[in-house]
Amino acid sequence: MGCGRRTPARRDELDAIDSGWCPVWDAGWQRCYRLVQNHVQAGGTLPGAAGDVVVQGEDLGRWVSTQRFGWEQLLPVQQWILENTLKITPAEVAVIHVASIDSLAKRITDETAPT
């Protein structure tokens, strides 16, 4: 059942639990966002790299990095949510280039490694 097919009373109940219960983006993004938010609210630091924090099988550091490096692919409301609730901002251009070079170097190494 889609978000718009719920009764007004049921939508109000769901909004009372979590106002983000029916986002435009996929549930996987929302799940990781909530896991990061819960982690930070519980006193943890914002994970900055893959493998820093894994919760319920989700690599939260990888998710945060993906949001920073893929900032332009996010909806404006997602950008706002990340900036205003988790203080996540887009990666700087210089950082993106270094990460891209590192990724390319790893691929080349993996492709040329003897098997």
Secondary structure, DSSP 8 states (H G I E B T S, - for coil): --GGGS-HHHHHHHHHH-TTSS-SS-HHHHHHHHHHHHHHHTT-----STTS-EETTEEHHHHHHHHHHTGGGS-HHHHHHIIIII------HHHHHHHHHHHHHHHHHHHHS--
